[in-house]
Amino acid sequence: MTESPRPYTLVAELTYRCPLRCVYCSNPVDWASHGDGLETADWLRIFREAEELGVVQLNLTGGEPLLRRDLEVLVSLVASTPGSATSR
């Protein structure tokens, strides 16, 4: 192998919030005391850094990512990234 190892996938847990209260989404169990965690600018920086590292797959997950008010901004940045599957 001539290239340095690189991460392939970034799993971004965007929020703990979820209206379903299932076991998966209710982790951590004290989810109500957690906000969205990272601000929009932080996620945008992380996505850019992941691209620089060579990440080719991004999974947006969490409790329920659709509950984030900035989801459209986050997805727009990813979609506008050259080489992303959504930008083709």
Gaussian input, Z-matrix of N, CA and C with variables (Angstrom, degrees):
# hf/3-21g

backbone

0 1
 N
 C     1     B1
 C     2     B2     1     A1
 N     3     B3     2     A2     1     D1
 C     4     B4     3     A3     2     D2
 C     5     B5     4     A4     3     D3
 N     6     B6     5     A5     4     D4
 C     7     B7     6     A6     5     D5
 C     8     B8     7     A7     6     D6
 N     9     B9     8     A8     7     D7
 C    10    B10     9     A9     8     D8
 C    11    B11    10    A10     9     D9
 N    12    B12    11    A11    10    D10
 C    13    B13    12    A12    11    D11
 C    14    B14    13    A13    12    D12
 N    15    B15    14    A14    13    D13
 C    16    B16    15    A15    14    D14
 C    17    B17    16    A16    15    D15
 N    18    B18    17    A17    16    D16
 C    19    B19    18    A18    17    D17
 C    20    B20    19    A19    18    D18
 N    21    B21    20    A20    19    D19
 C    22    B22    21    A21    20    D20
 C    23    B23    22    A22    21    D21
 N    24    B24    23    A23    22    D22
 C    25    B25    24    A24    23    D23
 C    26    B26    25    A25    24    D24
 N    27    B27    26    A26    25    D25
 C    28    B28    27    A27    26    D26
 C    29    B29    28    A28    27    D27
 N    30    B30    29    A29    28    D28
 C    31    B31    30    A30    29    D29
 C    32    B32    31    A31    30    D30
 N    33    B33    32    A32    31    D31
 C    34    B34    33    A33    32    D32
 C    35    B35    34    A34    33    D33
 N    36    B36    35    A35    34    D34
 C    37    B37    36    A36    35    D35
 C    38    B38    37    A37    36    D36
 N    39    B39    38    A38    37    D37
 C    40    B40    39    A39    38    D38
 C    41    B41    40    A40    39    D39
 N    42    B42    41    A41    40    D40
 C    43    B43    42    A42    41    D41
 C    44    B44    43    A43    42    D42
 N    45    B45    44    A44    43    D43
 C    46    B46    45    A45    44    D44
 C    47    B47    46    A46    45    D45
 N    48    B48    47    A47    46    D46
 C    49    B49    48    A48    47    D47
 C    50    B50    49    A49    48    D48
 N    51    B51    50    A50    49    D49
 C    52    B52    51    A51    50    D50
 C    53    B53    52    A52    51    D51
 N    54    B54    53    A53    52    D52
 C    55    B55    54    A54    53    D53
 C    56    B56    55    A55    54    D54
 N    57    B57    56    A56    55    D55
 C    58    B58    57    A57    56    D56
 C    59    B59    58    A58    57    D57
 N    60    B60    59    A59    58    D58
 C    61    B61    60    A60    59    D59
 C    62    B62    61    A61    60    D60
 N    63    B63    62    A62    61    D61
 C    64    B64    63    A63    62    D62
 C    65    B65    64    A64    63    D63
 N    66    B66    65    A65    64    D64
 C    67    B67    66    A66    65    D65
 C    68    B68    67    A67    66    D66
 N    69    B69    68    A68    67    D67
 C    70    B70    69    A69    68    D68
 C    71    B71    70    A70    69    D69
 N    72    B72    71    A71    70    D70
 C    73    B73    72    A72    71    D71
 C    74    B74    73    A73    72    D72
 N    75    B75    74    A74    73    D73
 C    76    B76    75    A75    74    D74
 C    77    B77    76    A76    75    D75
 N    78    B78    77    A77    76    D76
 C    79    B79    78    A78    77    D77
 C    80    B80    79    A79    78    D78
 N    81    B81    80    A80    79    D79
 C    82    B82    81    A81    80    D80
 C    83    B83    82    A82    81    D81
 N    84    B84    83    A83    82    D82
 C    85    B85    84    A84    83    D83
 C    86    B86    85    A85    84    D84
 N    87    B87    86    A86    85    D85
 C    88    B88    87    A87    86    D86
 C    89    B89    88    A88    87    D87
 N    90    B90    89    A89    88    D88
 C    91    B91    90    A90    89    D89
 C    92    B92    91    A91    90    D90
 N    93    B93    92    A92    91    D91
 C    94    B94    93    A93    92    D92
 C    95    B95    94    A94    93    D93
 N    96    B96    95    A95    94    D94
 C    97    B97    96    A96    95    D95
 C    98    B98    97    A97    96    D96
 N    99    B99    98    A98    97    D97
 C   100   B100    99    A99    98    D98
 C   101   B101   100   A100    99    D99
 N   102   B102   101   A101   100   D100
 C   103   B103   102   A102   101   D101
 C   104   B104   103   A103   102   D102
 N   105   B105   104   A104   103   D103
 C   106   B106   105   A105   104   D104
 C   107   B107   106   A106   105   D105
 N   108   B108   107   A107   106   D106
 C   109   B109   108   A108   107   D107
 C   110   B110   109   A109   108   D108
 N   111   B111   110   A110   109   D109
 C   112   B112   111   A111   110   D110
 C   113   B113   112   A112   111   D111
 N   114   B114   113   A113   112   D112
 C   115   B115   114   A114   113   D113
 C   116   B116   115   A115   114   D114
 N   117   B117   116   A116   115   D115
 C   118   B118   117   A117   116   D116
 C   119   B119   118   A118   117   D117
 N   120   B120   119   A119   118   D118
 C   121   B121   120   A120   119   D119
 C   122   B122   121   A121   120   D120
 N   123   B123   122   A122   121   D121
 C   124   B124   123   A123   122   D122
 C   125   B125   124   A124   123   D123
 N   126   B126   125   A125   124   D124
 C   127   B127   126   A126   125   D125
 C   128   B128   127   A127   126   D126
 N   129   B129   128   A128   127   D127
 C   130   B130   129   A129   128   D128
 C   131   B131   130   A130   129   D129
 N   132   B132   131   A131   130   D130
 C   133   B133   132   A132   131   D131
 C   134   B134   133   A133   132   D132
 N   135   B135   134   A134   133   D133
 C   136   B136   135   A135   134   D134
 C   137   B137   136   A136   135   D135
 N   138   B138   137   A137   136   D136
 C   139   B139   138   A138   137   D137
 C   140   B140   139   A139   138   D138
 N   141   B141   140   A140   139   D139
 C   142   B142   141   A141   140   D140
 C   143   B143   142   A142   141   D141
 N   144   B144   143   A143   142   D142
 C   145   B145   144   A144   143   D143
 C   146   B146   145   A145   144   D144
 N   147   B147   146   A146   145   D145
 C   148   B148   147   A147   146   D146
 C   149   B149   148   A148   147   D147
 N   150   B150   149   A149   148   D148
 C   151   B151   150   A150   149   D149
 C   152   B152   151   A151   150   D150
 N   153   B153   152   A152   151   D151
 C   154   B154   153   A153   152   D152
 C   155   B155   154   A154   153   D153
 N   156   B156   155   A155   154   D154
 C   157   B157   156   A156   155   D155
 C   158   B158   157   A157   156   D156
 N   159   B159   158   A158   157   D157
 C   160   B160   159   A159   158   D158
 C   161   B161   160   A160   159   D159
 N   162   B162   161   A161   160   D160
 C   163   B163   162   A162   161   D161
 C   164   B164   163   A163   162   D162
 N   165   B165   164   A164   163   D163
 C   166   B166   165   A165   164   D164
 C   167   B167   166   A166   165   D165
 N   168   B168   167   A167   166   D166
 C   169   B169   168   A168   167   D167
 C   170   B170   169   A169   168   D168
 N   171   B171   170   A170   169   D169
 C   172   B172   171   A171   170   D170
 C   173   B173   172   A172   171   D171
 N   174   B174   173   A173   172   D172
 C   175   B175   174   A174   173   D173
 C   176   B176   175   A175   174   D174
 N   177   B177   176   A176   175   D175
 C   178   B178   177   A177   176   D176
 C   179   B179   178   A178   177   D177
 N   180   B180   179   A179   178   D178
 C   181   B181   180   A180   179   D179
 C   182   B182   181   A181   180   D180
 N   183   B183   182   A182   181   D181
 C   184   B184   183   A183   182   D182
 C   185   B185   184   A184   183   D183
 N   186   B186   185   A185   184   D184
 C   187   B187   186   A186   185   D185
 C   188   B188   187   A187   186   D186
 N   189   B189   188   A188   187   D187
 C   190   B190   189   A189   188   D188
 C   191   B191   190   A190   189   D189
 N   192   B192   191   A191   190   D190
 C   193   B193   192   A192   191   D191
 C   194   B194   193   A193   192   D192
 N   195   B195   194   A194   193   D193
 C   196   B196   195   A195   194   D194
 C   197   B197   196   A196   195   D195
 N   198   B198   197   A197   196   D196
 C   199   B199   198   A198   197   D197
 C   200   B200   199   A199   198   D198
 N   201   B201   200   A200   199   D199
 C   202   B202   201   A201   200   D200
 C   203   B203   202   A202   201   D201
 N   204   B204   203   A203   202   D202
 C   205   B205   204   A204   203   D203
 C   206   B206   205   A205   204   D204
 N   207   B207   206   A206   205   D205
 C   208   B208   207   A207   206   D206
 C   209   B209   208   A208   207   D207
 N   210   B210   209   A209   208   D208
 C   211   B211   210   A210   209   D209
 C   212   B212   211   A211   210   D210
 N   213   B213   212   A212   211   D211
 C   214   B214   213   A213   212   D212
 C   215   B215   214   A214   213   D213
 N   216   B216   215   A215   214   D214
 C   217   B217   216   A216   215   D215
 C   218   B218   217   A217   216   D216
 N   219   B219   218   A218   217   D217
 C   220   B220   219   A219   218   D218
 C   221   B221   220   A220   219   D219
 N   222   B222   221   A221   220   D220
 C   223   B223   222   A222   221   D221
 C   224   B224   223   A223   222   D222
 N   225   B225   224   A224   223   D223
 C   226   B226   225   A225   224   D224
 C   227   B227   226   A226   225   D225
 N   228   B228   227   A227   226   D226
 C   229   B229   228   A228   227   D227
 C   230   B230   229   A229   228   D228
 N   231   B231   230   A230   229   D229
 C   232   B232   231   A231   230   D230
 C   233   B233   232   A232   231   D231
 N   234   B234   233   A233   232   D232
 C   235   B235   234   A234   233   D233
 C   236   B236   235   A235   234   D234
 N   237   B237   236   A236   235   D235
 C   238   B238   237   A237   236   D236
 C   239   B239   238   A238   237   D237
 N   240   B240   239   A239   238   D238
 C   241   B241   240   A240   239   D239
 C   242   B242   241   A241   240   D240
 N   243   B243   242   A242   241   D241
 C   244   B244   243   A243   242   D242
 C   245   B245   244   A244   243   D243
 N   246   B246   245   A245   244   D244
 C   247   B247   246   A246   245   D245
 C   248   B248   247   A247   246   D246
 N   249   B249   248   A248   247   D247
 C   250   B250   249   A249   248   D248
 C   251   B251   250   A250   249   D249
 N   252   B252   251   A251   250   D250
 C   253   B253   252   A252   251   D251
 C   254   B254   253   A253   252   D252
 N   255   B255   254   A254   253   D253
 C   256   B256   255   A255   254   D254
 C   257   B257   256   A256   255   D255
 N   258   B258   257   A257   256   D256
 C   259   B259   258   A258   257   D257
 C   260   B260   259   A259   258   D258
 N   261   B261   260   A260   259   D259
 C   262   B262   261   A261   260   D260
 C   263   B263   262   A262   261   D261

   B1=1.4478
   B2=1.5214
   B3=1.3112
   B4=1.4561
   B5=1.5228
   B6=1.3218
   B7=1.4574
   B8=1.5219
   B9=1.3344
   B10=1.4616
   B11=1.5227
   B12=1.3264
   B13=1.4694
   B14=1.5230
   B15=1.3012
   B16=1.4558
   B17=1.5163
   B18=1.3139
   B19=1.4673
   B20=1.5237
   B21=1.3020
   B22=1.4535
   B23=1.5255
   B24=1.3372
   B25=1.4593
   B26=1.5136
   B27=1.3279
   B28=1.4613
   B29=1.5143
   B30=1.3221
   B31=1.4544
   B32=1.5255
   B33=1.3244
   B34=1.4625
   B35=1.5244
   B36=1.3191
   B37=1.4611
   B38=1.5185
   B39=1.3288
   B40=1.4569
   B41=1.5194
   B42=1.3084
   B43=1.4611
   B44=1.5243
   B45=1.3177
   B46=1.4657
   B47=1.5270
   B48=1.3298
   B49=1.4601
   B50=1.5228
   B51=1.3337
   B52=1.4549
   B53=1.5208
   B54=1.3267
   B55=1.4608
   B56=1.5262
   B57=1.3280
   B58=1.4605
   B59=1.5188
   B60=1.3102
   B61=1.4706
   B62=1.5280
   B63=1.3320
   B64=1.4547
   B65=1.5323
   B66=1.3055
   B67=1.4593
   B68=1.5262
   B69=1.3163
   B70=1.4604
   B71=1.5273
   B72=1.3225
   B73=1.4637
   B74=1.5225
   B75=1.2953
   B76=1.4545
   B77=1.5174
   B78=1.2862
   B79=1.4549
   B80=1.5223
   B81=1.2999
   B82=1.4559
   B83=1.5286
   B84=1.3187
   B85=1.4563
   B86=1.5172
   B87=1.3001
   B88=1.4670
   B89=1.5256
   B90=1.3255
   B91=1.4574
   B92=1.5191
   B93=1.3086
   B94=1.4665
   B95=1.5215
   B96=1.3266
   B97=1.4627
   B98=1.5242
   B99=1.3288
   B100=1.4591
   B101=1.5192
   B102=1.3101
   B103=1.4622
   B104=1.5121
   B105=1.3098
   B106=1.4549
   B107=1.5161
   B108=1.3226
   B109=1.4564
   B110=1.5066
   B111=1.3092
   B112=1.4602
   B113=1.5260
   B114=1.3162
   B115=1.4609
   B116=1.5298
   B117=1.3193
   B118=1.4619
   B119=1.5253
   B120=1.3224
   B121=1.4751
   B122=1.5237
   B123=1.3282
   B124=1.4712
   B125=1.5236
   B126=1.3371
   B127=1.4673
   B128=1.5195
   B129=1.3375
   B130=1.4656
   B131=1.5220
   B132=1.3193
   B133=1.4668
   B134=1.5310
   B135=1.3182
   B136=1.4669
   B137=1.5280
   B138=1.3352
   B139=1.4634
   B140=1.5233
   B141=1.3379
   B142=1.4715
   B143=1.5296
   B144=1.3300
   B145=1.4664
   B146=1.5240
   B147=1.3242
   B148=1.4624
   B149=1.5228
   B150=1.3145
   B151=1.4641
   B152=1.5292
   B153=1.3224
   B154=1.4661
   B155=1.5300
   B156=1.3321
   B157=1.4652
   B158=1.5300
   B159=1.3242
   B160=1.4608
   B161=1.5144
   B162=1.3199
   B163=1.4649
   B164=1.5227
   B165=1.3196
   B166=1.4686
   B167=1.5244
   B168=1.3145
   B169=1.4645
   B170=1.5195
   B171=1.3283
   B172=1.4578
   B173=1.5096
   B174=1.3228
   B175=1.4633
   B176=1.5265
   B177=1.3316
   B178=1.4543
   B179=1.5163
   B180=1.3000
   B181=1.4553
   B182=1.5177
   B183=1.2897
   B184=1.4556
   B185=1.5005
   B186=1.2827
   B187=1.4488
   B188=1.5229
   B189=1.3170
   B190=1.4655
   B191=1.5268
   B192=1.3377
   B193=1.4626
   B194=1.5291
   B195=1.3421
   B196=1.4605
   B197=1.5281
   B198=1.3131
   B199=1.4594
   B200=1.5270
   B201=1.3168
   B202=1.4770
   B203=1.5226
   B204=1.3097
   B205=1.4659
   B206=1.5231
   B207=1.3344
   B208=1.4625
   B209=1.5336
   B210=1.3155
   B211=1.4665
   B212=1.5302
   B213=1.3188
   B214=1.4686
   B215=1.5269
   B216=1.3235
   B217=1.4662
   B218=1.5250
   B219=1.3273
   B220=1.4642
   B221=1.5283
   B222=1.3156
   B223=1.4585
   B224=1.5296
   B225=1.3205
   B226=1.4743
   B227=1.5146
   B228=1.3380
   B229=1.4615
   B230=1.5214
   B231=1.3184
   B232=1.4548
   B233=1.5281
   B234=1.3169
   B235=1.4654
   B236=1.5253
   B237=1.3217
   B238=1.4604
   B239=1.5368
   B240=1.3247
   B241=1.4500
   B242=1.5255
   B243=1.3420
   B244=1.4755
   B245=1.5265
   B246=1.3139
   B247=1.4557
   B248=1.5157
   B249=1.3458
   B250=1.4581
   B251=1.5273
   B252=1.3190
   B253=1.4617
   B254=1.5230
   B255=1.3264
   B256=1.4597
   B257=1.5151
   B258=1.3399
   B259=1.4700
   B260=1.5229
   B261=1.3043
   B262=1.4733
   B263=1.4973
   A1=108.37
   A2=117.09
   A3=120.54
   A4=113.12
   A5=117.56
   A6=121.23
   A7=110.49
   A8=114.85
   A9=119.86
   A10=108.99
   A11=116.63
   A12=118.49
   A13=110.05
   A14=116.50
   A15=120.72
   A16=109.42
   A17=116.25
   A18=118.19
   A19=108.98
   A20=116.75
   A21=122.10
   A22=111.14
   A23=115.79
   A24=122.00
   A25=110.98
   A26=115.70
   A27=122.17
   A28=107.57
   A29=116.89
   A30=121.92
   A31=106.32
   A32=116.07
   A33=121.88
   A34=109.65
   A35=116.44
   A36=121.27
   A37=107.71
   A38=116.06
   A39=122.16
   A40=114.73
   A41=117.98
   A42=121.00
   A43=109.86
   A44=115.12
   A45=120.25
   A46=110.50
   A47=116.94
   A48=120.07
   A49=111.45
   A50=115.62
   A51=121.37
   A52=108.42
   A53=118.29
   A54=120.62
   A55=114.41
   A56=118.47
   A57=120.68
   A58=114.69
   A59=117.71
   A60=123.73
   A61=113.23
   A62=117.35
   A63=119.34
   A64=109.04
   A65=116.80
   A66=121.42
   A67=111.16
   A68=117.24
   A69=120.42
   A70=111.22
   A71=117.15
   A72=120.96
   A73=112.86
   A74=118.24
   A75=120.31
   A76=111.72
   A77=116.83
   A78=121.72
   A79=106.70
   A80=122.00
   A81=126.93
   A82=111.65
   A83=115.48
   A84=119.50
   A85=112.11
   A86=117.64
   A87=120.23
   A88=110.58
   A89=116.39
   A90=123.08
   A91=113.14
   A92=117.74
   A93=120.96
   A94=112.05
   A95=117.36
   A96=119.93
   A97=112.09
   A98=117.11
   A99=121.81
   A100=109.65
   A101=116.13
   A102=120.25
   A103=108.20
   A104=116.37
   A105=120.11
   A106=111.45
   A107=117.25
   A108=119.78
   A109=111.86
   A110=117.45
   A111=121.61
   A112=110.96
   A113=114.57
   A114=121.14
   A115=109.51
   A116=116.15
   A117=122.22
   A118=111.21
   A119=117.23
   A120=121.04
   A121=111.34
   A122=116.73
   A123=119.94
   A124=110.93
   A125=117.04
   A126=120.02
   A127=110.93
   A128=117.15
   A129=119.76
   A130=110.23
   A131=117.12
   A132=121.08
   A133=110.33
   A134=116.93
   A135=121.21
   A136=110.69
   A137=117.57
   A138=120.69
   A139=110.54
   A140=117.70
   A141=120.31
   A142=110.51
   A143=116.20
   A144=119.60
   A145=110.93
   A146=117.27
   A147=120.80
   A148=110.19
   A149=116.63
   A150=120.31
   A151=110.17
   A152=116.98
   A153=121.10
   A154=111.48
   A155=116.60
   A156=120.97
   A157=112.30
   A158=116.79
   A159=120.16
   A160=114.81
   A161=118.32
   A162=121.12
   A163=108.66
   A164=115.95
   A165=120.47
   A166=113.44
   A167=117.25
   A168=120.57
   A169=108.60
   A170=115.70
   A171=121.83
   A172=108.95
   A173=116.33
   A174=121.68
   A175=108.11
   A176=116.53
   A177=121.27
   A178=107.46
   A179=115.99
   A180=121.45
   A181=108.32
   A182=115.56
   A183=120.88
   A184=108.72
   A185=113.63
   A186=119.29
   A187=104.48
   A188=116.18
   A189=122.43
   A190=108.26
   A191=117.47
   A192=120.92
   A193=114.46
   A194=117.47
   A195=119.93
   A196=112.59
   A197=117.87
   A198=120.95
   A199=112.82
   A200=117.71
   A201=120.34
   A202=109.51
   A203=116.76
   A204=121.17
   A205=111.77
   A206=117.31
   A207=121.20
   A208=113.15
   A209=117.64
   A210=120.17
   A211=111.78
   A212=117.34
   A213=120.08
   A214=111.04
   A215=117.39
   A216=121.42
   A217=109.72
   A218=116.75
   A219=120.92
   A220=111.62
   A221=116.58
   A222=120.86
   A223=110.55
   A224=117.39
   A225=120.73
   A226=111.62
   A227=117.12
   A228=119.59
   A229=109.91
   A230=116.54
   A231=120.55
   A232=109.88
   A233=117.45
   A234=121.43
   A235=111.92
   A236=117.17
   A237=120.05
   A238=112.67
   A239=116.49
   A240=120.61
   A241=109.78
   A242=117.13
   A243=119.05
   A244=110.81
   A245=115.69
   A246=120.25
   A247=114.28
   A248=117.40
   A249=117.29
   A250=108.60
   A251=116.15
   A252=120.72
   A253=111.04
   A254=117.00
   A255=119.80
   A256=112.25
   A257=118.14
   A258=119.86
   A259=112.24
   A260=117.83
   A261=120.83
   A262=111.52
   D1=126.15
   D2=-176.18
   D3=-94.68
   D4=-24.40
   D5=-179.62
   D6=-91.95
   D7=152.35
   D8=173.50
   D9=-67.51
   D10=147.87
   D11=175.89
   D12=-60.43
   D13=145.33
   D14=178.93
   D15=-138.04
   D16=157.73
   D17=175.90
   D18=-71.56
   D19=144.02
   D20=-179.16
   D21=-97.53
   D22=-41.75
   D23=-173.24
   D24=-128.28
   D25=142.44
   D26=170.10
   D27=-115.08
   D28=121.75
   D29=174.46
   D30=-100.12
   D31=108.97
   D32=-175.75
   D33=-102.49
   D34=106.70
   D35=177.48
   D36=-84.19
   D37=97.20
   D38=-169.31
   D39=-74.09
   D40=-27.57
   D41=-177.91
   D42=-159.32
   D43=155.35
   D44=172.19
   D45=-91.73
   D46=-16.13
   D47=-174.94
   D48=-65.84
   D49=137.32
   D50=177.43
   D51=-160.91
   D52=133.33
   D53=-179.33
   D54=-78.83
   D55=-9.51
   D56=-172.37
   D57=-87.30
   D58=-26.39
   D59=179.36
   D60=59.33
   D61=30.23
   D62=176.42
   D63=-76.43
   D64=169.56
   D65=-177.20
   D66=-59.92
   D67=-42.05
   D68=-177.71
   D69=-63.98
   D70=-50.99
   D71=-176.26
   D72=-75.24
   D73=-19.33
   D74=-178.14
   D75=-91.24
   D76=26.15
   D77=175.24
   D78=-106.63
   D79=116.66
   D80=7.30
   D81=-76.59
   D82=159.62
   D83=-176.01
   D84=-67.18
   D85=-22.73
   D86=177.29
   D87=-96.30
   D88=40.43
   D89=-174.34
   D90=-54.41
   D91=-32.55
   D92=-176.59
   D93=-62.92
   D94=-25.61
   D95=-179.46
   D96=-84.31
   D97=-4.51
   D98=179.46
   D99=-100.03
   D100=136.11
   D101=172.50
   D102=-86.43
   D103=-155.70
   D104=177.14
   D105=-73.04
   D106=-6.91
   D107=177.93
   D108=81.27
   D109=-83.07
   D110=-177.26
   D111=-99.43
   D112=144.68
   D113=176.74
   D114=-78.35
   D115=167.24
   D116=179.90
   D117=-55.00
   D118=-47.86
   D119=-178.04
   D120=-60.48
   D121=-36.31
   D122=178.51
   D123=-65.08
   D124=-45.36
   D125=179.21
   D126=-63.88
   D127=-40.16
   D128=179.69
   D129=-62.81
   D130=-40.67
   D131=177.25
   D132=-63.33
   D133=-44.61
   D134=-179.90
   D135=-61.53
   D136=-42.99
   D137=179.51
   D138=-63.21
   D139=-40.96
   D140=178.59
   D141=-65.35
   D142=-42.48
   D143=179.35
   D144=-64.87
   D145=-37.82
   D146=177.89
   D147=-63.25
   D148=-41.02
   D149=177.77
   D150=-61.88
   D151=-42.91
   D152=179.58
   D153=-63.04
   D154=-31.02
   D155=178.37
   D156=-78.62
   D157=-11.64
   D158=178.59
   D159=100.22
   D160=12.09
   D161=177.78
   D162=-61.68
   D163=132.86
   D164=-178.67
   D165=-115.19
   D166=-6.89
   D167=178.91
   D168=-134.54
   D169=131.02
   D170=179.23
   D171=-123.28
   D172=124.36
   D173=176.97
   D174=-109.47
   D175=117.94
   D176=176.63
   D177=-95.05
   D178=116.22
   D179=-174.66
   D180=-139.40
   D181=-164.40
   D182=177.94
   D183=145.38
   D184=-146.24
   D185=165.47
   D186=-70.40
   D187=-84.12
   D188=174.86
   D189=-134.75
   D190=98.82
   D191=-177.33
   D192=-55.70
   D193=-27.72
   D194=-179.49
   D195=-64.93
   D196=-12.68
   D197=177.33
   D198=-79.27
   D199=-12.68
   D200=177.97
   D201=-76.26
   D202=130.20
   D203=179.38
   D204=-70.12
   D205=-22.44
   D206=-177.48
   D207=-98.57
   D208=13.33
   D209=-176.10
   D210=-58.98
   D211=-39.67
   D212=-179.92
   D213=-62.15
   D214=-39.14
   D215=178.01
   D216=-64.15
   D217=-46.02
   D218=-179.30
   D219=-62.07
   D220=-46.44
   D221=-178.74
   D222=-67.83
   D223=-36.53
   D224=178.59
   D225=-61.24
   D226=-40.97
   D227=178.69
   D228=-63.34
   D229=-46.37
   D230=-179.03
   D231=-62.82
   D232=-42.70
   D233=-177.99
   D234=-66.64
   D235=-28.57
   D236=-178.12
   D237=-87.68
   D238=-1.80
   D239=-179.53
   D240=-75.17
   D241=123.58
   D242=178.80
   D243=-55.89
   D244=134.32
   D245=178.15
   D246=91.60
   D247=-9.84
   D248=178.50
   D249=-75.82
   D250=150.73
   D251=-177.69
   D252=-61.02
   D253=-29.40
   D254=-178.26
   D255=-80.60
   D256=-15.23
   D257=-177.49
   D258=-90.18
   D259=-2.24
   D260=-177.84
   D261=-85.10

